Amino acid sequence: MRLKDIFNLGSVLVILGFILFFAGVLLSSFRGAGEFGGLILIGPIPIAFGSSPDITTAMLWAGVAIAIIYLFLRRGL
């Protein structure tokens, strides 16, 4: 993969993330208060947070999956 392809893929994923985030905000505002969660990646280390233990656990597993994918891509496997 060329650097330009990786940049384009990253840009599309960021835009898709914003669209999904705002769609979730709009949908949750119609249903009342909802649960939320987030994930911060510092290098390959995930830091998860959320409004309930279930959401926090889901965010942590998503972070672990992203970290594993990152490590595989970094090594070129």
PASE-463381 format. One record per atom (N, C-alpha, C): residue in three letters; z, y, x. Coordinates in Angstrom, 2 decimals. Atoms other than C-alpha are relative to their C-alpha. Layout:
<atoms>
<atom resn="ALA" pz="Z" py="Y" px="X"/>
...
</atoms>
This chain:
<atoms>
<atom resn="MET" pz="0.00" py="-1.18" px="0.83"/>
<atom resn="MET" pz="0.00" py="0.00" px="0.00"/>
<atom resn="MET" pz="0.00" py="1.24" px="0.87"/>
<atom resn="ARG" pz="0.04" py="-1.25" px="-0.74"/>
<atom resn="ARG" pz="-0.87" py="3.42" px="1.23"/>
<atom resn="ARG" pz="1.12" py="0.92" px="-0.49"/>
<atom resn="LEU" pz="-1.05" py="-0.94" px="0.33"/>
<atom resn="LEU" pz="1.65" py="6.24" px="1.23"/>
<atom resn="LEU" pz="-0.33" py="0.78" px="-1.27"/>
<atom resn="LYS" pz="0.42" py="-0.74" px="1.20"/>
<atom resn="LYS" pz="-0.38" py="8.10" px="-1.41"/>
<atom resn="LYS" pz="0.23" py="-0.84" px="-1.26"/>
<atom resn="ASP" pz="-0.22" py="0.89" px="1.15"/>
<atom resn="ASP" pz="-0.20" py="5.07" px="-3.75"/>
<atom resn="ASP" pz="1.49" py="-0.08" px="-0.35"/>
<atom resn="ILE" pz="-1.44" py="0.06" px="0.23"/>
<atom resn="ILE" pz="3.57" py="4.83" px="-3.31"/>
<atom resn="ILE" pz="0.50" py="1.30" px="-0.61"/>
<atom resn="PHE" pz="-0.39" py="-1.30" px="0.54"/>
<atom resn="PHE" pz="3.96" py="8.55" px="-3.98"/>
<atom resn="PHE" pz="-0.42" py="0.11" px="-1.47"/>
<atom resn="ASN" pz="0.48" py="-0.05" px="1.38"/>
<atom resn="ASN" pz="1.84" py="8.29" px="-7.15"/>
<atom resn="ASN" pz="0.83" py="-0.90" px="-0.90"/>
<atom resn="LEU" pz="-0.82" py="0.92" px="0.77"/>
<atom resn="LEU" pz="3.81" py="5.27" px="-8.35"/>
<atom resn="LEU" pz="1.39" py="0.60" px="-0.25"/>
<atom resn="GLY" pz="-1.31" py="-0.63" px="0.15"/>
<atom resn="GLY" pz="7.10" py="7.08" px="-7.73"/>
<atom resn="GLY" pz="-0.03" py="1.16" px="-0.98"/>
<atom resn="SER" pz="0.13" py="-1.13" px="0.93"/>
<atom resn="SER" pz="5.89" py="10.16" px="-9.58"/>
<atom resn="SER" pz="-0.11" py="-0.49" px="-1.45"/>
<atom resn="VAL" pz="0.15" py="0.55" px="1.35"/>
<atom resn="VAL" pz="4.84" py="8.09" px="-12.59"/>
<atom resn="VAL" pz="1.34" py="-0.55" px="-0.50"/>
<atom resn="LEU" pz="-1.29" py="0.56" px="0.41"/>
<atom resn="LEU" pz="8.21" py="6.29" px="-12.63"/>
<atom resn="LEU" pz="1.02" py="1.09" px="-0.33"/>
<atom resn="VAL" pz="-0.91" py="-1.11" px="0.29"/>
<atom resn="VAL" pz="10.14" py="9.58" px="-12.49"/>
<atom resn="VAL" pz="-0.34" py="0.64" px="-1.34"/>
<atom resn="ILE" pz="0.42" py="-0.59" px="1.28"/>
<atom resn="ILE" pz="8.11" py="11.04" px="-15.35"/>
<atom resn="ILE" pz="0.34" py="-0.93" px="-1.15"/>
<atom resn="LEU" pz="-0.34" py="0.98" px="1.02"/>
<atom resn="LEU" pz="8.55" py="7.84" px="-17.36"/>
<atom resn="LEU" pz="1.50" py="-0.03" px="-0.26"/>
<atom resn="GLY" pz="-1.46" py="-0.05" px="0.15"/>
<atom resn="GLY" pz="12.30" py="7.99" px="-16.72"/>
<atom resn="GLY" pz="0.44" py="1.20" px="-0.82"/>
<atom resn="PHE" pz="-0.33" py="-1.19" px="0.78"/>
<atom resn="PHE" pz="12.48" py="11.55" px="-18.06"/>
<atom resn="PHE" pz="-0.38" py="-0.18" px="-1.47"/>
<atom resn="ILE" pz="0.45" py="0.22" px="1.38"/>
<atom resn="ILE" pz="10.50" py="10.59" px="-21.16"/>
<atom resn="ILE" pz="0.96" py="-0.94" px="-0.72"/>
<atom resn="LEU" pz="-0.93" py="0.95" px="0.62"/>
<atom resn="LEU" pz="12.76" py="7.59" px="-21.86"/>
<atom resn="LEU" pz="1.37" py="0.62" px="-0.22"/>
<atom resn="PHE" pz="-1.30" py="-0.66" px="0.14"/>
<atom resn="PHE" pz="15.88" py="9.69" px="-21.27"/>
<atom resn="PHE" pz="0.01" py="0.92" px="-1.21"/>
<atom resn="PHE" pz="0.04" py="-0.94" px="1.12"/>
<atom resn="PHE" pz="14.84" py="12.40" px="-23.70"/>
<atom resn="PHE" pz="-0.22" py="-0.71" px="-1.33"/>
<atom resn="ALA" pz="0.16" py="0.78" px="1.23"/>
<atom resn="ALA" pz="13.70" py="9.83" px="-26.27"/>
<atom resn="ALA" pz="1.34" py="-0.61" px="-0.41"/>
<atom resn="GLY" pz="-1.32" py="0.54" px="0.30"/>
<atom resn="GLY" pz="17.13" py="8.21" px="-26.03"/>
<atom resn="GLY" pz="0.96" py="1.05" px="-0.53"/>
<atom resn="VAL" pz="-0.84" py="-1.09" px="0.48"/>
<atom resn="VAL" pz="18.86" py="11.55" px="-26.46"/>
<atom resn="VAL" pz="-0.36" py="0.35" px="-1.44"/>
<atom resn="LEU" pz="0.42" py="-0.34" px="1.36"/>
<atom resn="LEU" pz="16.80" py="12.34" px="-29.54"/>
<atom resn="LEU" pz="0.39" py="-1.09" px="-0.99"/>
<atom resn="LEU" pz="-0.34" py="1.10" px="0.90"/>
<atom resn="LEU" pz="17.34" py="8.91" px="-31.07"/>
<atom resn="LEU" pz="1.50" py="-0.12" px="-0.23"/>
<atom resn="SER" pz="-1.46" py="0.11" px="0.16"/>
<atom resn="SER" pz="21.08" py="8.91" px="-30.43"/>
<atom resn="SER" pz="0.55" py="1.17" px="-0.80"/>
<atom resn="SER" pz="-0.49" py="-1.13" px="0.78"/>
<atom resn="SER" pz="21.47" py="12.36" px="-31.98"/>
<atom resn="SER" pz="-0.19" py="-0.25" px="-1.49"/>
<atom resn="PHE" pz="0.20" py="0.32" px="1.41"/>
<atom resn="PHE" pz="20.11" py="10.97" px="-35.26"/>
<atom resn="PHE" pz="1.01" py="-1.05" px="-0.48"/>
<atom resn="ARG" pz="-0.92" py="1.08" px="0.38"/>
<atom resn="ARG" pz="22.52" py="8.01" px="-35.22"/>
<atom resn="ARG" pz="1.47" py="0.36" px="0.23"/>
<atom resn="GLY" pz="-1.38" py="-0.38" px="-0.31"/>
<atom resn="GLY" pz="25.65" py="9.91" px="-34.19"/>
<atom resn="GLY" pz="0.28" py="-0.22" px="1.47"/>
<atom resn="ALA" pz="-0.39" py="0.15" px="-1.41"/>
<atom resn="ALA" pz="27.58" py="9.52" px="-30.96"/>
<atom resn="ALA" pz="-0.37" py="-1.39" px="0.49"/>
<atom resn="GLY" pz="0.39" py="1.27" px="-0.59"/>
<atom resn="GLY" pz="26.21" py="6.80" px="-28.74"/>
<atom resn="GLY" pz="0.67" py="-0.19" px="1.34"/>
<atom resn="GLU" pz="-0.54" py="0.27" px="-1.32"/>
<atom resn="GLU" pz="27.16" py="5.24" px="-25.47"/>
<atom resn="GLU" pz="-0.99" py="0.49" px="1.04"/>
<atom resn="PHE" pz="0.87" py="-0.45" px="-1.07"/>
<atom resn="PHE" pz="25.82" py="6.47" px="-22.19"/>
<atom resn="PHE" pz="0.43" py="-0.66" px="1.30"/>
<atom resn="GLY" pz="-0.28" py="0.55" px="-1.32"/>
<atom resn="GLY" pz="25.61" py="5.25" px="-18.65"/>
<atom resn="GLY" pz="-0.97" py="0.58" px="1.00"/>
<atom resn="GLY" pz="0.86" py="-0.53" px="-1.04"/>
<atom resn="GLY" pz="24.12" py="6.23" px="-15.36"/>
<atom resn="GLY" pz="0.14" py="-0.78" px="1.28"/>
<atom resn="LEU" pz="0.03" py="0.72" px="-1.26"/>
<atom resn="LEU" pz="23.31" py="5.00" px="-11.93"/>
<atom resn="LEU" pz="-0.40" py="0.97" px="1.09"/>
<atom resn="ILE" pz="0.32" py="-0.80" px="-1.17"/>
<atom resn="ILE" pz="23.36" py="6.78" px="-8.60"/>
<atom resn="ILE" pz="-0.24" py="-0.96" px="1.15"/>
<atom resn="LEU" pz="0.30" py="0.84" px="-1.16"/>
<atom resn="LEU" pz="21.68" py="5.12" px="-5.64"/>
<atom resn="LEU" pz="0.09" py="0.85" px="1.26"/>
<atom resn="ILE" pz="-0.09" py="-0.64" px="-1.31"/>
<atom resn="ILE" pz="22.74" py="6.22" px="-2.18"/>
<atom resn="ILE" pz="-0.50" py="-1.04" px="0.99"/>
<atom resn="GLY" pz="0.65" py="1.04" px="-0.77"/>
<atom resn="GLY" pz="20.31" py="4.30" px="-0.05"/>
<atom resn="GLY" pz="-0.10" py="-1.22" px="-0.89"/>
<atom resn="PRO" pz="0.03" py="1.20" px="0.86"/>
<atom resn="PRO" pz="20.57" py="0.72" px="-1.31"/>
<atom resn="PRO" pz="1.33" py="-0.26" px="-0.71"/>
<atom resn="ILE" pz="-1.32" py="0.23" px="0.58"/>
<atom resn="ILE" pz="24.17" py="1.16" px="-2.55"/>
<atom resn="ILE" pz="0.06" py="0.63" px="-1.39"/>
<atom resn="PRO" pz="-0.06" py="-0.54" px="1.36"/>
<atom resn="PRO" pz="24.50" py="1.51" px="-6.35"/>
<atom resn="PRO" pz="1.41" py="0.45" px="-0.39"/>
<atom resn="ILE" pz="-1.24" py="-0.49" px="0.57"/>
<atom resn="ILE" pz="27.23" py="3.59" px="-7.99"/>
<atom resn="ILE" pz="-0.28" py="0.16" px="-1.49"/>
<atom resn="ALA" pz="0.25" py="0.02" px="1.45"/>
<atom resn="ALA" pz="27.43" py="2.98" px="-11.76"/>
<atom resn="ALA" pz="1.14" py="0.69" px="-0.73"/>
<atom resn="PHE" pz="-1.01" py="-0.58" px="0.88"/>
<atom resn="PHE" pz="29.25" py="4.88" px="-14.49"/>
<atom resn="PHE" pz="-0.49" py="-0.12" px="-1.43"/>
<atom resn="GLY" pz="0.37" py="0.10" px="1.41"/>
<atom resn="GLY" pz="29.33" py="4.73" px="-18.26"/>
<atom resn="GLY" pz="1.17" py="0.27" px="-0.91"/>
<atom resn="SER" pz="-1.02" py="-0.32" px="0.98"/>
<atom resn="SER" pz="31.23" py="5.41" px="-21.44"/>
<atom resn="SER" pz="0.75" py="-1.24" px="-0.49"/>
<atom resn="SER" pz="-0.69" py="1.23" px="0.37"/>
<atom resn="SER" pz="32.19" py="1.76" px="-21.96"/>
<atom resn="SER" pz="-0.18" py="-1.03" px="1.12"/>
<atom resn="PRO" pz="0.14" py="1.02" px="-1.05"/>
<atom resn="PRO" pz="32.74" py="-1.28" px="-19.73"/>
<atom resn="PRO" pz="-1.33" py="-0.76" px="-0.07"/>
<atom resn="ASP" pz="1.28" py="0.73" px="0.13"/>
<atom resn="ASP" pz="29.62" py="-2.99" px="-21.14"/>
<atom resn="ASP" pz="-1.15" py="0.80" px="0.60"/>
<atom resn="ILE" pz="1.06" py="-0.85" px="-0.54"/>
<atom resn="ILE" pz="27.36" py="-0.06" px="-20.28"/>
<atom resn="ILE" pz="0.13" py="0.11" px="1.51"/>
<atom resn="THR" pz="-0.21" py="-0.11" px="-1.44"/>
<atom resn="THR" pz="28.93" py="0.32" px="-16.84"/>
<atom resn="THR" pz="-0.45" py="-1.28" px="0.71"/>
<atom resn="THR" pz="0.42" py="1.28" px="-0.58"/>
<atom resn="THR" pz="28.37" py="-3.39" px="-16.13"/>
<atom resn="THR" pz="-1.52" py="-0.11" px="0.01"/>
<atom resn="ALA" pz="1.46" py="0.06" px="0.06"/>
<atom resn="ALA" pz="24.75" py="-3.15" px="-17.26"/>
<atom resn="ALA" pz="-0.63" py="0.92" px="1.05"/>
<atom resn="MET" pz="0.51" py="-0.93" px="-1.01"/>
<atom resn="MET" pz="24.18" py="-0.12" px="-15.02"/>
<atom resn="MET" pz="0.20" py="-0.57" px="1.41"/>
<atom resn="LEU" pz="-0.25" py="0.59" px="-1.32"/>
<atom resn="LEU" pz="25.77" py="-1.92" px="-12.08"/>
<atom resn="LEU" pz="-0.99" py="-1.11" px="0.31"/>
<atom resn="TRP" pz="0.99" py="1.06" px="-0.22"/>
<atom resn="TRP" pz="23.49" py="-4.95" px="-12.53"/>
<atom resn="TRP" pz="-1.39" py="0.57" px="0.21"/>
<atom resn="ALA" pz="1.29" py="-0.65" px="-0.22"/>
<atom resn="ALA" pz="20.48" py="-2.66" px="-12.82"/>
<atom resn="ALA" pz="-0.06" py="0.56" px="1.42"/>
<atom resn="GLY" pz="-0.05" py="-0.53" px="-1.36"/>
<atom resn="GLY" pz="21.57" py="-1.00" px="-9.58"/>
<atom resn="GLY" pz="-0.13" py="-1.08" px="1.06"/>
<atom resn="VAL" pz="0.11" py="1.12" px="-0.94"/>
<atom resn="VAL" pz="21.96" py="-4.33" px="-7.81"/>
<atom resn="VAL" pz="-1.45" py="-0.50" px="0.05"/>
<atom resn="ALA" pz="1.40" py="0.45" px="0.05"/>
<atom resn="ALA" pz="18.47" py="-5.38" px="-8.97"/>
<atom resn="ALA" pz="-0.91" py="0.99" px="0.74"/>
<atom resn="ILE" pz="0.81" py="-1.01" px="-0.69"/>
<atom resn="ILE" pz="16.97" py="-2.09" px="-7.76"/>
<atom resn="ILE" pz="0.24" py="-0.04" px="1.50"/>
<atom resn="ALA" pz="-0.31" py="0.07" px="-1.43"/>
<atom resn="ALA" pz="18.78" py="-2.40" px="-4.42"/>
<atom resn="ALA" pz="-0.68" py="-1.21" px="0.65"/>
<atom resn="ILE" pz="0.66" py="1.20" px="-0.56"/>
<atom resn="ILE" pz="17.43" py="-5.94" px="-3.90"/>
<atom resn="ILE" pz="-1.50" py="0.23" px="0.11"/>
<atom resn="ILE" pz="1.43" py="-0.30" px="-0.05"/>
<atom resn="ILE" pz="13.90" py="-4.83" px="-4.76"/>
<atom resn="ILE" pz="-0.29" py="0.97" px="1.14"/>
<atom resn="TYR" pz="0.16" py="-0.97" px="-1.08"/>
<atom resn="TYR" pz="14.30" py="-1.88" px="-2.38"/>
<atom resn="TYR" pz="0.05" py="-0.69" px="1.36"/>
<atom resn="LEU" pz="-0.13" py="0.67" px="-1.29"/>
<atom resn="LEU" pz="15.44" py="-4.13" px="0.46"/>
<atom resn="LEU" pz="-1.21" py="-0.90" px="0.28"/>
<atom resn="PHE" pz="1.18" py="0.82" px="-0.20"/>
<atom resn="PHE" pz="12.53" py="-6.54" px="-0.08"/>
<atom resn="PHE" pz="-1.22" py="0.86" px="0.34"/>
<atom resn="LEU" pz="1.14" py="-0.86" px="-0.28"/>
<atom resn="LEU" pz="9.99" py="-3.71" px="-0.16"/>
<atom resn="LEU" pz="0.11" py="0.66" px="1.37"/>
<atom resn="ARG" pz="-0.22" py="-0.65" px="-1.30"/>
<atom resn="ARG" pz="11.54" py="-2.08" px="2.90"/>
<atom resn="ARG" pz="-0.36" py="-0.94" px="1.14"/>
<atom resn="ARG" pz="0.31" py="0.99" px="-1.05"/>
<atom resn="ARG" pz="11.14" py="-5.29" px="4.91"/>
<atom resn="ARG" pz="-1.46" py="-0.44" px="-0.05"/>
<atom resn="GLY" pz="1.41" py="0.33" px="0.09"/>
<atom resn="GLY" pz="7.56" py="-5.71" px="3.72"/>
<atom resn="GLY" pz="-0.26" py="-1.40" px="-0.52"/>
<atom resn="LEU" pz="0.19" py="1.36" px="0.53"/>
<atom resn="LEU" pz="8.07" py="-9.04" px="1.94"/>
<atom resn="LEU" pz="-0.76" py="0.02" px="-1.29"/>
</atoms>
